Amino acid sequence: MDSHRTVPMRKLAGVEIPDTDLIRLATGYARQHASDAFFNHIQRCLVFGFVIAAKVPELRGRDLEVHALAAILHDLGFDPSRQLATSYRRCEVDSAEAARDFLEKHTDRSEWPPQRLQLVWDAIALHAVGSIAFHKEPEVKASTYGVWADFQGPEGVHGGLLTDSEYDRVVQEFPRLAIIERMKEAWIEQCTWKPETTYDTAGADIGDEYIETYSRKGHTVLDFLNGCNLDTVDRSSK
């Protein structure tokens, strides 16, 4: 797979980002399936990721289109209409599956082989799990940087990778629209609608805090280990 393919670029909030037909189509698709607050969040994540990645040498050779598409499509599972969500998968996987379905419908396999599709899938499915995503491929890492930056702000992004002026320019272009509260509300809906998919997600703490009937009892790692009895089973007669 050629990770150094050349793509046309344009400026968004003063930052160079890829500009392909597929990216424009994906942006329209994301707009259809996102509230105003979430769409602005998506756009900020895209731009912040490109700001940060430009300052990290190991990320400069990444597939720019993969990075952009992962950022643009990373929250499809929060679609308010639930058109792109399932009742049995965690939100991040719903998003990743919806993104892959979209790309398979609108791309040629010669340009989008399975490995390239998988990078988009991984970047989306893992973006909330920093302890994994930040150790993955450059495209996954760069996309995750952008998502986390929108919640951390310049103070939380270490190494001067996002300055106050860079942050302020992007937020001026795409106002925050109380995204923190909107994100909490989205997770409350997930924890109410399909709680069994949320027990090991970023939304679990929100469920614990805001939903009286929400409980992870019986679903924690300790519960799982305590339920494993293989150490006490005598298999010698089997």
N, C-alpha and C positions, 0 to 999 in steps of 0.2 A: 504494500500500500504506500502510495506517495504522499507523505505528510507535508511536503513542501510545494504543493500545487499552488499556482498563482490564481488569486481571485481579485476582482475589482473591489475597490474600497470607496467609502464615503465617510463624511464626518457626521457624527451624532453627538450632540452636546459637546462639540469641540474635539471629539475623539475619533480616530480612524477605526472603522469597523468594516467587515466584509459586506459587500453589496451584490448579491446574486439574486436571480429570479426565485430560487428556492427559499432564500432567507426572507424575501419580501412576501412570498406566499405563506411561509410559516408565521410571520408576524401577523398577517391578516387572520390566520387560523387561531393564533393565540388570543387576538383581540376578540374574536367571536366567543371564546370560551373563558373569558376573564372579566371580572368587575373592573371598574376604573382603577381602584387601588391596586389590585393585583397586576393589571397591565403595566402601570407605572413601575411597580416593583420589578417586573420582568425586564423592562427597558433599562432600569438602573443596574440590575444585575449584569446585563449584557455589557454595558459601558464600563462599569467598575472592573469587570473581569479583564477587559482589554487594557484599561489603564494599568492595572497591577501586573498583568502578564508581560507588558512591554518593558517592565523593570526587572524581570526575573530571567536571567540568561537561559536557563534550562527550558523555559516555556516558549521561547521565541520561534522555534522550529515546528510548533504544533500545527495541526490542521485547523486553520482559522474558521472554516465553514462549519466543521464539527463543533468547535467551541461555541460559535454563535448560535447554532441551532439548539444545542443543549440548553443554553441560557434562555432562549426564547420559549422553548417548549417545556421547561422544567416543572411548571405548576398546572399542567392540564388536568391532573387528578382533582384539583380544587374547583373544577368547572361548576358554577352555581346550579346549572341545570342537571348536573349528574350524567349528562350524555356520554362523557368519556370516563366515567367512574364505574367501578363494580362494587358489589356488596361484600366481596370476599378477598380483595387484595388491599394491601396498605397503599396509601395515597401516592407515595413516590413510585411504586411499581405501576399503578394505574397511569401515572404520568409518563413513565418510560415506555410502557406498552402502547399508549396512544401516540407518542412521538414516533415510535418505530412503525406503527401502522400508517401514519401520515407519510413518512419518508418512503416506505415501500410502495405506496400508491402514487407518489409524485416523482420518483427517481428511476433512473436506469441502473440495472444491476452492475453494468460495466463501470459506472462511476461510483456506485454505492454498494460495494461487496459486503458480505456479512461482518467482516472485521470493523468496517467503518460504521455501520449501523450499530454494532455492539458498543463502540465508544460513546455514541450518543446515549444509548440505553444506560450504560454504566454511569455516565456523568449525571444523568437525571436520577436514577435509582439511588445513588450513593451521596447525593449532594448534602444531605442532612447529617451524614455520618463522617465527620471530619477526620476521625481517627483512621478511617480507611481511605476516603477520597483523596486526602492530601498526600497519599503514598501511591496513587495510581498514575496512569499515563498523563502526559502534559495537558491533553485536552480536558480530561476529567478534573485535574487539579486546577487549571485556569478557570474553568466554569464554576467550580466550587468556591474559589476565591471571590468571584463576583457576587455570588449569592450571600456568602457570609459577610462580605463588606457592607451589604445593605442593612444588616442588623447590627454590625459592630461600629460602623462609622470610622472616620479616619483615626480616631484615638485607639480603636481596637485592632487596626491592621498594622502589624508591627513592621519595623524597618523603613518607615517612611514611604511605603508602597502606595499609599493613598493620602494625598495632602488635603488640607482643609479647602483650599481653593478648587481643587479637582472635584472634591465631593460636593461643594456648594454649587458649582456650575451644573452638575448632573441633576441635583435636586431641584434647582431652579427650572430646568427643562422638564423634569418629570417629578412634580411634587409628591410628597410621601403619602398624603391623603390618609393619615392615621393607619398606616399599614400594620403596625404592631397590634392594634386592637382588631383590625380586620383579620389578621392571621390567627389571633386567639379565637375569634368567632368561627373561623373555618375549621380549626381543630376541634372546637366544641361540637360542631356539627358532625365531624368524622367520628368523634368518640361517642356520640349519641346514636348515630345511624349504624355504625359498624364497629363497635368497641373492640371486638376480638382481633381486628386488624391493626389496632393502635397500641397494644400493650408494650411493644418494644420500639416505639417510634418517638420522635421529638414531641408528639402531642400527648403522650401519656401523662406527663406532669400537669398539663393543662386539664386533662380529664380529672385527675385527682383533685385539683384545686377548685374546679368550677362545677362539676357534675356530682351531685350527691349520691347517685346510684352507681357511679363508675367505680369499678374495683379491679385491681390487677391480682387480687388474691387467687392463688392457684395457677397463675400464669407467669410468675417470675422465674428467673434462672434457678434460684434456690428451690422453688417448687418443683421445677423440672428434675433437678438433680436428686431431690429427696424422693421423687417418684420412681427413680431408676433403681431397680432391685437386683441388677445383674451380679453384683458382688456377693449376694447372699444366696443365689440360686445354684443348686447342685446340678450340674449338667453332665456328670460322669456317667449317668445311666442312659443318656440320650444318644 
